[in-house]
Amino acid sequence: MSELFSLSDLSRLTARLRTDSDLVQVLLSVFIISFAVFLNHVIARLIRRRFNNPRDPELLVALVGTRNTLVGITAFTFIFIWLGEIRHALFSLAAIAAAFLLISKEFWMNFFGMLLRTVGQPFNIGDVIDINGHTGRVVDMDSLTFKLLSYSSMGLMTSRVVEMPNAILLTHPVVNHSMSGAFGFQFMRICLKSSDPIAKAQLLLEEAALQVCQPYTQEAQAWFERKGNQMHVDFPNASVRVLIESIDHDQVDLVVRFPSPVSQKVQIQQEIIRAFYSAWPVTDAD
């Protein structure tokens, strides 16, 4: 009888220790979450103090990077704390693995999309990209989605935020307008009638673009040469080019290629248009 009592007491003690262990794990998990949130808040305040301009793209990169790093560390810590329970649960999960994979197909696609984004780095925070018909600046990224601050067809920033799943990176190409860095080549069309003096218009458009781009052309050329050496790519010269394209019997387009700072491409484009049309008045006499 004493042995039975001792076995019973041992069984109750084991159950109590297991319960106490689970309680410690729960409390430790709550503490880790609270500490991670607090630490993220403190680090974010310290980072903001280092930047005078709250709109600095590097500030957003630092904040998002800090948050994602803390999330990753917290997730790995949770796995370590609950490793025993996870190991026991694997036997049960093996029985429903096929159903789980079917149900969570989107989750795994988002995971592999995040993996592609992390390893391949098709874009970073602050880059302007085109994907699936949307153009915008990347303002946030996490393990499941990324967010774009949408641009209009004229290249102007709107107040709309487009949130996309990482899975879209597996099925749609990404056009990164910021890959070259501070400068890039822009293209613009000027529509003319076939009866207009095309050669004169081509010369005026080239002069207008040269006049607008002249203050930073040398800087842009040095930048393209430096990026070409880094990427082992032969970038074209930072010169203005105007090509003639015949659309149909009545329409001829002038296509101008010009360098511009990535952050000022709309402004530069508008200045070129104003300079061209100030020297090319559209009147019946012409």
Contacts in CASP RR format, 6 or more apart in sequence:
PFRMAT RR
TARGET T0000
AUTHOR 0000-0000-0000
METHOD contacts of the structure
MODEL  1
MSELFSLSDLSRLTARLRTDSDLVQVLLSVFIISFAVFLNHVIARLIRRR
FNNPRDPELLVALVGTRNTLVGITAFTFIFIWLGEIRHALFSLAAIAAAF
LLISKEFWMNFFGMLLRTVGQPFNIGDVIDINGHTGRVVDMDSLTFKLLS
YSSMGLMTSRVVEMPNAILLTHPVVNHSMSGAFGFQFMRICLKSSDPIAK
AQLLLEEAALQVCQPYTQEAQAWFERKGNQMHVDFPNASVRVLIESIDHD
QVDLVVRFPSPVSQKVQIQQEIIRAFYSAWPVTDAD
25 81 0 8 1.000
25 82 0 8 1.000
28 81 0 8 1.000
29 78 0 8 1.000
29 81 0 8 1.000
29 82 0 8 1.000
32 74 0 8 1.000
32 77 0 8 1.000
32 78 0 8 1.000
32 81 0 8 1.000
33 74 0 8 1.000
36 70 0 8 1.000
36 71 0 8 1.000
36 73 0 8 1.000
36 74 0 8 1.000
39 70 0 8 1.000
40 66 0 8 1.000
40 67 0 8 1.000
40 70 0 8 1.000
43 66 0 8 1.000
43 70 0 8 1.000
44 63 0 8 1.000
44 66 0 8 1.000
44 67 0 8 1.000
47 59 0 8 1.000
47 62 0 8 1.000
47 63 0 8 1.000
47 66 0 8 1.000
48 54 0 8 1.000
48 59 0 8 1.000
48 63 0 8 1.000
51 58 0 8 1.000
51 59 0 8 1.000
53 59 0 8 1.000
57 125 0 8 1.000
57 126 0 8 1.000
60 125 0 8 1.000
60 126 0 8 1.000
60 139 0 8 1.000
61 124 0 8 1.000
61 125 0 8 1.000
61 126 0 8 1.000
64 125 0 8 1.000
64 140 0 8 1.000
64 141 0 8 1.000
65 125 0 8 1.000
68 141 0 8 1.000
68 142 0 8 1.000
68 143 0 8 1.000
71 142 0 8 1.000
71 143 0 8 1.000
79 86 0 8 1.000
93 100 0 8 1.000
101 108 0 8 1.000
106 165 0 8 1.000
106 167 0 8 1.000
107 144 0 8 1.000
109 165 0 8 1.000
109 166 0 8 1.000
109 167 0 8 1.000
109 170 0 8 1.000
110 143 0 8 1.000
110 144 0 8 1.000
110 145 0 8 1.000
110 165 0 8 1.000
110 166 0 8 1.000
110 167 0 8 1.000
111 143 0 8 1.000
111 166 0 8 1.000
112 166 0 8 1.000
112 167 0 8 1.000
112 170 0 8 1.000
113 166 0 8 1.000
113 167 0 8 1.000
113 169 0 8 1.000
113 170 0 8 1.000
114 143 0 8 1.000
114 144 0 8 1.000
114 166 0 8 1.000
116 122 0 8 1.000
116 166 0 8 1.000
116 169 0 8 1.000
116 170 0 8 1.000
117 123 0 8 1.000
117 141 0 8 1.000
117 146 0 8 1.000
117 166 0 8 1.000
117 169 0 8 1.000
122 129 0 8 1.000
122 169 0 8 1.000
122 174 0 8 1.000
122 176 0 8 1.000
123 129 0 8 1.000
123 138 0 8 1.000
123 174 0 8 1.000
123 176 0 8 1.000
123 178 0 8 1.000
124 138 0 8 1.000
125 138 0 8 1.000
125 139 0 8 1.000
125 140 0 8 1.000
125 141 0 8 1.000
126 137 0 8 1.000
126 138 0 8 1.000
126 139 0 8 1.000
126 178 0 8 1.000
127 137 0 8 1.000
127 138 0 8 1.000
127 176 0 8 1.000
127 177 0 8 1.000
127 178 0 8 1.000
127 179 0 8 1.000
128 135 0 8 1.000
128 136 0 8 1.000
128 137 0 8 1.000
128 138 0 8 1.000
128 151 0 8 1.000
128 176 0 8 1.000
128 177 0 8 1.000
128 178 0 8 1.000
128 262 0 8 1.000
129 135 0 8 1.000
129 136 0 8 1.000
129 138 0 8 1.000
129 148 0 8 1.000
129 174 0 8 1.000
129 175 0 8 1.000
129 176 0 8 1.000
129 177 0 8 1.000
129 178 0 8 1.000
130 136 0 8 1.000
130 174 0 8 1.000
130 175 0 8 1.000
130 177 0 8 1.000
131 148 0 8 1.000
131 164 0 8 1.000
131 168 0 8 1.000
131 169 0 8 1.000
131 172 0 8 1.000
131 173 0 8 1.000
131 174 0 8 1.000
131 175 0 8 1.000
132 164 0 8 1.000
132 168 0 8 1.000
132 172 0 8 1.000
134 148 0 8 1.000
134 150 0 8 1.000
134 162 0 8 1.000
134 164 0 8 1.000
135 148 0 8 1.000
135 150 0 8 1.000
135 151 0 8 1.000
135 155 0 8 1.000
136 148 0 8 1.000
136 149 0 8 1.000
136 150 0 8 1.000
136 151 0 8 1.000
136 157 0 8 1.000
136 162 0 8 1.000
137 148 0 8 1.000
137 149 0 8 1.000
137 151 0 8 1.000
137 157 0 8 1.000
138 146 0 8 1.000
138 147 0 8 1.000
138 148 0 8 1.000
139 147 0 8 1.000
139 148 0 8 1.000
139 149 0 8 1.000
139 161 0 8 1.000
140 146 0 8 1.000
140 147 0 8 1.000
141 147 0 8 1.000
143 166 0 8 1.000
144 165 0 8 1.000
144 166 0 8 1.000
145 163 0 8 1.000
145 164 0 8 1.000
145 165 0 8 1.000
145 166 0 8 1.000
146 163 0 8 1.000
146 164 0 8 1.000
146 166 0 8 1.000
147 161 0 8 1.000
147 162 0 8 1.000
147 163 0 8 1.000
147 164 0 8 1.000
148 161 0 8 1.000
148 162 0 8 1.000
148 163 0 8 1.000
148 164 0 8 1.000
149 157 0 8 1.000
149 158 0 8 1.000
149 160 0 8 1.000
149 161 0 8 1.000
150 157 0 8 1.000
150 158 0 8 1.000
150 160 0 8 1.000
150 161 0 8 1.000
150 162 0 8 1.000
151 157 0 8 1.000
151 158 0 8 1.000
152 158 0 8 1.000
154 266 0 8 1.000
155 265 0 8 1.000
155 266 0 8 1.000
156 266 0 8 1.000
177 184 0 8 1.000
177 262 0 8 1.000
178 262 0 8 1.000
180 223 0 8 1.000
180 224 0 8 1.000
180 227 0 8 1.000
180 235 0 8 1.000
180 262 0 8 1.000
181 223 0 8 1.000
181 227 0 8 1.000
181 262 0 8 1.000
182 223 0 8 1.000
182 261 0 8 1.000
182 262 0 8 1.000
183 216 0 8 1.000
183 219 0 8 1.000
183 220 0 8 1.000
183 223 0 8 1.000
183 224 0 8 1.000
183 238 0 8 1.000
183 259 0 8 1.000
183 260 0 8 1.000
183 261 0 8 1.000
183 262 0 8 1.000
184 220 0 8 1.000
184 259 0 8 1.000
184 260 0 8 1.000
184 261 0 8 1.000
184 262 0 8 1.000
184 265 0 8 1.000
185 236 0 8 1.000
185 257 0 8 1.000
185 258 0 8 1.000
185 259 0 8 1.000
185 260 0 8 1.000
186 257 0 8 1.000
186 258 0 8 1.000
186 259 0 8 1.000
186 260 0 8 1.000
186 265 0 8 1.000
186 268 0 8 1.000
186 269 0 8 1.000
187 255 0 8 1.000
187 256 0 8 1.000
187 257 0 8 1.000
188 255 0 8 1.000
188 256 0 8 1.000
188 258 0 8 1.000
188 269 0 8 1.000
188 272 0 8 1.000
188 273 0 8 1.000
189 253 0 8 1.000
189 254 0 8 1.000
189 255 0 8 1.000
189 256 0 8 1.000
190 201 0 8 1.000
190 205 0 8 1.000
190 253 0 8 1.000
190 254 0 8 1.000
190 256 0 8 1.000
190 273 0 8 1.000
190 276 0 8 1.000
191 247 0 8 1.000
191 251 0 8 1.000
191 252 0 8 1.000
191 253 0 8 1.000
192 198 0 8 1.000
192 201 0 8 1.000
192 251 0 8 1.000
192 252 0 8 1.000
192 253 0 8 1.000
192 254 0 8 1.000
193 250 0 8 1.000
193 251 0 8 1.000
193 252 0 8 1.000
194 246 0 8 1.000
194 249 0 8 1.000
194 250 0 8 1.000
194 251 0 8 1.000
194 252 0 8 1.000
196 252 0 8 1.000
196 286 0 8 1.000
197 286 0 8 1.000
198 244 0 8 1.000
198 252 0 8 1.000
198 254 0 8 1.000
201 254 0 8 1.000
201 280 0 8 1.000
202 242 0 8 1.000
202 244 0 8 1.000
202 254 0 8 1.000
204 276 0 8 1.000
204 279 0 8 1.000
204 280 0 8 1.000
205 242 0 8 1.000
205 254 0 8 1.000
205 256 0 8 1.000
205 272 0 8 1.000
205 276 0 8 1.000
205 280 0 8 1.000
206 240 0 8 1.000
206 241 0 8 1.000
206 242 0 8 1.000
206 256 0 8 1.000
207 279 0 8 1.000
208 272 0 8 1.000
208 275 0 8 1.000
208 276 0 8 1.000
208 279 0 8 1.000
209 240 0 8 1.000
209 242 0 8 1.000
209 256 0 8 1.000
209 258 0 8 1.000
209 272 0 8 1.000
209 275 0 8 1.000
210 240 0 8 1.000
211 275 0 8 1.000
212 258 0 8 1.000
212 268 0 8 1.000
212 271 0 8 1.000
212 272 0 8 1.000
212 275 0 8 1.000
213 220 0 8 1.000
213 240 0 8 1.000
213 258 0 8 1.000
213 259 0 8 1.000
213 260 0 8 1.000
213 268 0 8 1.000
216 259 0 8 1.000
216 261 0 8 1.000
217 238 0 8 1.000
217 239 0 8 1.000
217 259 0 8 1.000
220 238 0 8 1.000
220 259 0 8 1.000
220 260 0 8 1.000
220 261 0 8 1.000
221 237 0 8 1.000
221 238 0 8 1.000
221 259 0 8 1.000
223 238 0 8 1.000
224 235 0 8 1.000
224 236 0 8 1.000
224 237 0 8 1.000
224 238 0 8 1.000
224 259 0 8 1.000
225 235 0 8 1.000
227 233 0 8 1.000
227 235 0 8 1.000
228 234 0 8 1.000
228 235 0 8 1.000
238 259 0 8 1.000
239 259 0 8 1.000
240 256 0 8 1.000
240 257 0 8 1.000
240 258 0 8 1.000
240 259 0 8 1.000
241 256 0 8 1.000
241 257 0 8 1.000
242 254 0 8 1.000
242 255 0 8 1.000
242 256 0 8 1.000
242 257 0 8 1.000
243 254 0 8 1.000
243 255 0 8 1.000
243 256 0 8 1.000
243 257 0 8 1.000
244 252 0 8 1.000
244 253 0 8 1.000
244 254 0 8 1.000
244 255 0 8 1.000
245 252 0 8 1.000
245 253 0 8 1.000
245 254 0 8 1.000
245 255 0 8 1.000
246 252 0 8 1.000
246 253 0 8 1.000
247 253 0 8 1.000
256 272 0 8 1.000
258 268 0 8 1.000
258 272 0 8 1.000
260 268 0 8 1.000
260 269 0 8 1.000
261 268 0 8 1.000
280 286 0 8 1.000
END
